[in-house]
Amino acid sequence: MSKILFKNGIVVNSPKSKKLDLLVSGEKIIKLAPKIKATSDMEVIDCKGKYLFPGFIDGHTHFDLSVAGTTTIDDFYSGTKAAVSGGTTTIIDYGTQYKGETLEEGLKNWLNKAKDGVSCDYGVHMSISDWNEKAKEQVSLMIKEGVTSFKLYTTYDVKLEDKDLFEAMQEISKCGGITGVHCENDGMIAALRSEVKKEDDNKVKMHPLTRPDVAEAESVNKVVYYTENSGCPYIAVHVTNKKALDELKKAKEKKLPVYVETCPQYLYFDDSVYNKNFSEASKFVCAPPIRKKSDSEYLWKGIKSGLVDIVSTDHCSFTMKQKELGKDDFRKIPGGVNLVEYRGALLFDASCKKKIKIEDMARVLSENPAYLFGLYDRKGFLKKGFDADIVIIDPKKKTKLSVKSQVSKSDYCLFENKTLAGKIEKVYLRGKLVAENGNIVLENQGKYLKRKKYKII
Ligand SMILES: [Zn+2]
C-alpha cells in the first residue's frame, strides 16, 4: 500500500489548527503527530509554511440540469473536474423527481448522468416536485439508498403547495432525513413580474426588483414554522439577505433544527451588477438575486459568528450565448452562476484578509457539510481513519482567476482578473493526487457516496 507523509504543514480543523505531520496509507489518513519519522516506503511531501485542509464538500451543485429551455453547460464530467481543480473533493448534486416520476426513477436518472466519469466523490440529494402516496412511501427507500437529504421548492414549476410541502417535511422528519428548501414567495414574485412595463422587459436591473428580499424572508419564516411543527431539520439554502438571516437567527435561538447556507455570489457582489449592460449583467442572474452591500457584509459576519453553517456554490453554469435567451425578456435568462472551482480559493483569500478565520473556512466548507449530509464518519476532517481528501494551500503564492485557466465549460468567469492571496497547490482524493496548481492530473477517480443520516451540529 502506498504511503504518503505530509511533513511540517499546518493541519486545519476547527476550532484550532495545529502544526502536525500527517501520514496517509492507501485511501486513508492513518496517523497525525507532531513528528512522524519518514521511512523508505513513504513518499514525503514537504508542507513547511503551507496549510492542509480537509477536502472541501460542495453540497449544492446543479450539473446537467435543464433550466429555462436549455441545459447547464457543465455536466457531471466537466463539473466534477472543475470542482476538484479547486479543492472540492466531494459534491452533492440536486437530483430531481420530475412530475409523473417516482423518487426511485428520479434517483436512477440522476445517477445515470455520471456515466461519462466523475472526478470527485459525489452524492445526490433528492428534490421532490410531485408529492403523492408513492413519493411518501419512497422517502424511506431514498434514505436506505444513502440519499439522506432532500430539497423542496416554494417557487418555480417544481414547487410544492403548502399542504404538500408540510406533509413532505413531516415524512422526511419521520424517516430521519433533512431537507433544504429554496425559499421565495412564489405569488409575490409572480405579481411583481407581471407588473413589469413592456419597455422594461429587456432590463436586467428588473431582476432583483421582482424577486425582493422580503419574498425570500417571508418564505423562510414560513418554513421555520413548518420545522417547528414537523420537527424536520431544515437547511435554508442560498440565503442572501439580512431579513431572511434574522428569521433564521430567531429560529436558532429557539433551538430549532435550522441551518443556514450561503454562496460566494452573495458574499462578493452587490445588486449594482444588474445595472451593467446585458452581457455583463446577465452573467450574475441567479435566484434569489444578489442583494445590497449591507446584506453581504451581514453574511460575512454570520460566517464568523457561526450563524452561517455552510458555504456552497449553487453552481449552475451557462455560456454567454445561453444567457442571451433572455435578451428581450430578463425573465427568460437562465438563472445560475459558475463557481464550483473558486469557492476554496475565495474563502482562503478572505481568511488572509481577516474577514474570517482559517478555521471558519474548514467549518463551512468541510466540517458542517459533512455533519449535515451524513459524511462525518469519513469526510470533512483531517483525522485518523478518515478519507485522505487533502487540499494543500501555499499562503505565499497568489492565484489569478480568469476564464483562460477555468476548468468549467462556461465561457466567462465572474471574477475575471481578480488576484487572490494563496494558491491551491495540490488536491488529493482518497490518497491520490488528482489536481495540481488548478490542473487535473488524474481524472475519473470519483465514487458514489451512500450517506448516513445527518448529525446535529
Ligand atoms: Zn440551487
Residues whose N, C-alpha, C, O or C-beta is under 5 A from the ligand:
A	BS01	ZN	D314
